């Protein structure tokens, strides 16, 4: 259950976000593995976010090459039906002030794809766990909802990548931590994480690597576990924790909207040591993925894609080129 957000026309990232709900959607991350902390927004410039229902989405133009790749049935329908979530998870997908209109990075990406394909967007808000059935049944043509590419998912779905999937290290803006890029950087720190998440597995592996190398373990020998993101933010401000590792989208949003309070001091591959990307999912073999990939590359080339990510503070997760069915996280069994 999502804790209600405090609504305002211009909001900060102090909204309460359940960690486990976001972690369920999260996967892995950048090919490079670490972003330069210096690219984080400066304390002098806070990101302002319009949460009104009538906000103007960023648009792109029709792309003839993408339209030519559309399956006949989708082209003839004139509509692109897209499943997305709006469970109160800024900046990816949440409800506008009217509590009905889905807004965020994922709805904006869906809008770009529909624009480039010359189709009307039918954005359908569904629970994240419901997207596989929606795509399989044909209730929607695609899912754009922070879905990580995995080799197991590729058996049933085709993918068109549009964002690097990252984890981020969030700290207090006034803290002394400059950068976290490798295991030794967390030695002796008080580290928070969500229980049962992929980032917990990575944190424990990093901690073990430090101990085996004769370095200090994280403070107390184990992570501090938090269920709610609001508690993480309070913990950072009070000094109860030094850093939190979690989905970079939320961490980056916090740092962008409240740079005087929080900063991201590094990112890492969420599938560490493997890599993967966030992608648009379509039914395997439907032929739609190729058109979507072309549409995304059109938006990347004309700059509208970059504007969408910047709007939500996600510049660090940008990709240079969309790929159809890029390598995904390996099967776990």
C-alpha positions as CSV (number, residue, x, y, z in Angstrom):
1,X,0.0,0.0,0.0
2,X,1.4,3.4,-1.0
3,X,1.6,6.1,1.6
4,X,-0.3,9.1,0.3
5,X,1.9,11.9,-1.0
6,X,1.6,15.4,0.2
7,X,0.4,17.2,-2.9
8,X,1.5,20.6,-4.1
9,X,1.9,22.1,-7.5
10,X,5.6,22.2,-7.1
11,X,6.8,19.3,-4.9
12,X,10.0,18.1,-3.4
13,X,11.2,14.5,-3.0
14,X,10.2,14.3,0.6
15,X,7.2,12.2,-0.4
16,X,6.9,8.8,1.4
17,X,7.9,6.0,-1.0
18,X,7.8,2.3,0.2
19,X,11.2,0.9,-0.7
20,X,10.1,-2.6,-1.4
21,X,7.4,-1.5,-3.9
22,X,10.1,0.3,-5.9
23,X,12.6,-2.4,-5.5
24,X,10.2,-4.9,-7.0
25,X,10.4,-3.0,-10.3
26,X,14.1,-2.3,-10.1
27,X,16.9,-4.4,-11.6
28,X,20.4,-3.4,-12.7
29,X,22.3,-0.5,-14.2
30,X,24.9,1.4,-16.2
31,X,27.4,-0.2,-18.4
32,X,30.0,2.1,-16.8
33,X,28.9,1.1,-13.3
34,X,29.6,4.5,-11.7
35,X,28.4,8.0,-12.4
36,X,30.4,11.1,-11.6
37,X,29.0,12.7,-8.5
38,X,29.9,16.0,-10.0
39,X,27.1,15.6,-12.4
40,X,24.5,15.8,-9.6
41,X,22.5,19.0,-9.5
42,X,24.2,21.8,-7.5
43,X,22.7,23.0,-4.2
44,X,22.0,26.3,-6.0
45,X,19.5,24.8,-8.4
46,X,16.6,22.7,-7.2
47,X,14.5,20.8,-9.6
48,X,10.9,22.0,-9.7
49,X,8.2,19.5,-10.7
50,X,4.8,20.4,-12.0
51,X,2.2,17.9,-10.6
52,X,-0.8,19.4,-12.2
53,X,-3.1,17.2,-14.3
54,X,-3.0,19.7,-17.3
55,X,0.8,19.9,-17.5
56,X,2.3,20.0,-20.9
57,X,4.1,16.8,-21.9
58,X,7.3,17.0,-24.0
59,X,6.6,15.8,-27.5
60,X,8.5,14.6,-30.5
61,X,7.5,14.5,-34.2
62,X,6.3,11.5,-36.3
63,X,9.1,9.3,-37.6
64,X,8.4,7.7,-41.0
65,X,11.0,5.0,-40.5
66,X,9.4,3.9,-37.2
67,X,5.9,4.1,-38.6
68,X,6.9,1.8,-41.5
69,X,8.0,-0.9,-39.0
70,X,4.6,-0.9,-37.2
71,X,2.7,-4.2,-37.4
72,X,-0.4,-3.7,-39.6
73,X,-2.9,-4.3,-36.8
74,X,-1.4,-1.6,-34.5
75,X,-1.0,0.8,-37.4
76,X,-4.6,0.4,-38.5
77,X,-5.9,0.8,-34.9
78,X,-4.3,4.3,-34.7
79,X,-3.8,3.7,-31.0
80,X,-0.9,2.6,-28.8
81,X,-2.1,1.0,-25.6
82,X,0.5,1.2,-22.9
83,X,0.5,-0.2,-19.4
84,X,2.1,1.9,-16.8
85,X,2.0,2.3,-13.0
86,X,1.1,5.3,-11.0
87,X,1.6,4.0,-7.5
88,X,3.1,7.2,-6.0
89,X,6.7,6.6,-7.0
90,X,8.2,9.9,-8.1
91,X,9.7,10.4,-10.5
92,X,8.8,7.3,-12.4
93,X,5.1,7.1,-12.3
94,X,2.6,8.8,-9.9
95,X,-0.8,10.5,-10.0
96,X,-1.2,14.2,-10.6
97,X,-3.0,16.6,-8.3
98,X,-6.4,15.4,-9.6
99,X,-5.5,11.9,-8.3
100,X,-6.4,10.4,-11.7
101,X,-3.9,11.5,-14.3
102,X,-0.6,9.5,-14.5
103,X,2.5,11.6,-14.7
104,X,6.2,11.0,-14.4
105,X,9.1,9.8,-16.5
106,X,7.4,6.6,-17.7
107,X,4.2,8.3,-18.9
108,X,6.4,10.9,-20.7
109,X,8.4,8.2,-22.4
110,X,5.2,6.5,-23.5
111,X,4.1,9.8,-25.0
112,X,7.3,10.2,-27.0
113,X,6.9,6.6,-28.4
114,X,3.3,7.2,-29.4
115,X,4.2,10.6,-31.0
116,X,7.0,9.1,-33.1
117,X,4.8,6.2,-34.2
118,X,2.0,8.6,-35.2
119,X,-0.4,6.9,-32.8
120,X,-2.8,8.2,-30.1
121,X,-1.6,7.2,-26.7
122,X,-4.0,5.1,-24.5
123,X,-2.2,5.1,-21.1
124,X,-3.6,2.4,-18.8
125,X,-2.7,2.5,-15.2
126,X,-2.2,-1.0,-13.8
127,X,-0.5,-2.6,-10.8
128,X,3.1,-3.4,-11.7
129,X,2.6,-7.1,-11.1
130,X,-0.2,-7.1,-13.7
131,X,1.7,-6.0,-16.8
132,X,2.8,-9.5,-17.9
133,X,-0.8,-10.7,-18.2
134,X,-1.9,-7.4,-19.8
135,X,0.8,-7.8,-22.6
136,X,0.2,-11.5,-23.0
137,X,-3.6,-11.1,-23.3
138,X,-3.4,-8.2,-25.7
139,X,-5.1,-5.8,-23.4
140,X,-2.1,-3.5,-24.0
141,X,0.4,-3.3,-26.8
142,X,3.3,-2.5,-24.5
143,X,4.5,-1.9,-20.9
144,X,6.5,1.2,-20.0
145,X,6.9,0.8,-16.2
146,X,10.5,0.5,-15.0
147,X,10.8,-3.0,-16.3
148,X,14.3,-4.4,-16.3
149,X,15.5,-6.6,-19.2
150,X,16.2,-10.2,-18.0
151,X,17.0,-13.3,-20.1
152,X,14.1,-15.0,-18.5
153,X,11.7,-12.2,-19.5
154,X,13.1,-12.3,-23.0
155,X,11.6,-15.7,-23.5
156,X,8.1,-14.1,-23.5
157,X,8.7,-10.5,-24.4
158,X,10.7,-8.3,-26.7
159,X,12.3,-5.2,-25.3
160,X,13.3,-1.7,-26.5
161,X,15.8,-0.1,-24.1
162,X,15.3,3.5,-22.9
163,X,17.1,3.9,-19.6
164,X,20.1,2.6,-17.7
165,X,18.9,0.9,-14.6
166,X,21.0,2.2,-11.7
167,X,21.3,2.0,-8.0
168,X,22.4,5.2,-6.2
169,X,24.3,6.0,-3.0
170,X,22.4,8.8,-1.2
171,X,23.9,10.9,1.6
172,X,23.2,14.1,3.4
173,X,24.3,17.1,1.4
174,X,26.2,18.3,4.4
175,X,27.9,15.0,5.0
176,X,31.6,14.3,4.5
177,X,31.3,11.4,2.0
178,X,32.6,12.6,-1.3
179,X,32.2,9.5,-3.5
180,X,31.3,5.8,-3.3
181,X,32.6,3.9,-6.2
182,X,33.8,0.6,-4.9
183,X,33.5,-1.7,-1.8
184,X,36.3,-0.1,0.2
185,X,34.4,3.2,0.1
186,X,31.7,1.9,2.5
187,X,34.1,0.4,5.1
188,X,33.0,1.5,8.5
189,X,30.0,3.5,7.3
190,X,26.4,3.2,8.7
191,X,24.6,2.0,5.6
192,X,20.8,1.6,5.1
193,X,19.1,-0.6,2.5
194,X,15.7,-2.2,1.9
195,X,15.4,-5.8,3.2
196,X,15.1,-8.5,0.6
197,X,16.1,-6.3,-2.3
198,X,18.8,-6.8,-5.0
199,X,20.7,-3.9,-3.5
200,X,20.8,-5.7,-0.1
201,X,22.6,-8.7,-1.8
202,X,25.1,-6.3,-3.4
203,X,25.7,-4.5,-0.1
204,X,26.3,-7.7,1.7
205,X,28.7,-8.9,-1.0
206,X,30.6,-5.6,-0.8
207,X,30.8,-5.9,3.0
208,X,32.1,-9.5,2.8
209,X,34.7,-8.4,0.2
210,X,35.9,-5.7,2.6
211,X,36.1,-8.1,5.6
212,X,38.0,-10.7,3.6
213,X,40.4,-8.0,2.5
214,X,41.1,-7.0,6.1
215,X,39.1,-3.7,5.9
216,X,36.5,-2.5,8.4
217,X,33.0,-4.0,8.0
218,X,30.1,-1.6,7.7
219,X,29.2,0.0,11.1
220,X,27.6,-2.6,13.3
221,X,28.6,-5.4,11.0
222,X,25.3,-5.4,9.1
223,X,23.0,-3.0,7.2
224,X,20.3,-0.9,8.8
225,X,17.0,-1.9,7.3
226,X,14.3,0.6,6.4
227,X,10.8,-0.1,5.1
228,X,9.8,3.5,4.2
229,X,11.8,6.0,2.1
230,X,10.7,8.8,4.4
231,X,12.6,7.1,7.3
232,X,15.7,6.9,5.1
233,X,15.6,10.7,4.5
234,X,15.1,11.3,8.3
235,X,17.9,9.0,9.1
236,X,20.3,10.8,6.8
237,X,19.4,14.2,8.2
238,X,19.7,13.0,11.8
239,X,23.0,11.3,11.2
240,X,21.6,7.9,12.2
241,X,22.9,6.6,8.8
242,X,25.7,7.8,6.6
243,X,24.4,6.5,3.3
244,X,21.5,4.6,1.7
245,X,21.8,2.4,-1.4
246,X,18.6,2.0,-3.4
247,X,17.1,2.7,-6.8
248,X,18.9,5.7,-8.3
249,X,15.7,7.1,-9.8
250,X,14.3,7.9,-6.3
251,X,17.7,9.0,-4.9
252,X,18.4,11.2,-7.9
253,X,15.0,12.8,-7.6
254,X,15.6,13.5,-3.9
255,X,19.0,15.1,-4.7
256,X,17.5,17.1,-7.6
257,X,14.5,18.5,-5.8
258,X,16.2,19.1,-2.4
259,X,20.0,19.6,-3.2
260,X,20.5,21.5,0.0
261,X,19.6,18.3,1.9
262,X,20.7,15.3,-0.1
263,X,23.3,14.3,-2.7
264,X,24.0,11.2,-4.8
265,X,27.7,10.4,-4.3
266,X,27.9,7.5,-6.8
267,X,25.9,4.9,-8.8
268,X,26.5,1.3,-9.4
269,X,25.2,-1.5,-11.6
270,X,22.0,-2.7,-10.0
271,X,22.8,-6.2,-11.3
272,X,26.4,-6.0,-10.2
273,X,28.5,-7.5,-11.5
274,X,26.2,-7.9,-14.5
275,X,24.4,-5.2,-16.4
276,X,21.0,-4.6,-17.9
277,X,18.7,-1.8,-18.9
278,X,15.1,-0.6,-18.4
279,X,13.0,-1.1,-21.5
280,X,9.7,-1.0,-23.2
281,X,8.2,-4.5,-23.2
282,X,6.1,-5.9,-26.0
283,X,4.8,-9.4,-26.9
284,X,7.5,-11.6,-28.2
285,X,7.4,-12.0,-31.9
286,X,4.7,-9.3,-32.4
287,X,7.1,-7.2,-34.5
288,X,6.3,-4.1,-32.4
289,X,9.7,-3.9,-30.7
290,X,11.5,-2.9,-33.8
291,X,9.2,0.0,-34.4
292,X,9.4,1.1,-30.7
293,X,13.2,1.0,-30.8
294,X,13.2,3.2,-33.9
295,X,10.8,5.6,-32.3
296,X,13.0,5.9,-29.2
297,X,16.1,6.5,-31.3
298,X,14.2,9.3,-33.1
299,X,13.4,10.9,-29.8
300,X,17.0,10.5,-28.7
301,X,18.2,12.1,-31.9
302,X,15.9,15.2,-31.7
303,X,16.6,15.9,-28.1
304,X,13.1,15.3,-26.7
305,X,14.2,12.2,-24.9
306,X,16.9,14.1,-23.0
307,X,14.4,16.8,-22.1
308,X,12.1,14.2,-20.5
309,X,14.9,12.7,-18.4
310,X,16.0,16.2,-17.3
311,X,12.5,17.1,-16.4
312,X,12.6,14.3,-13.7
313,X,16.2,14.6,-12.7
314,X,17.2,11.3,-14.4
315,X,20.0,12.6,-16.7
316,X,22.4,10.1,-15.2
317,X,20.3,7.2,-16.5
318,X,20.3,8.3,-20.1
319,X,21.3,6.0,-22.9
320,X,22.9,6.9,-26.2
321,X,21.0,4.4,-28.4
322,X,18.0,2.3,-27.9
323,X,18.5,-1.4,-28.7
324,X,16.1,-4.2,-29.4
325,X,16.5,-7.1,-26.9
326,X,19.8,-6.0,-25.4
327,X,21.6,-8.4,-23.0
328,X,19.6,-8.9,-19.9
329,X,20.2,-10.1,-16.4
330,X,21.0,-13.8,-16.3
331,X,18.5,-16.4,-15.0
332,X,18.7,-16.9,-11.3
333,X,18.2,-20.6,-11.5
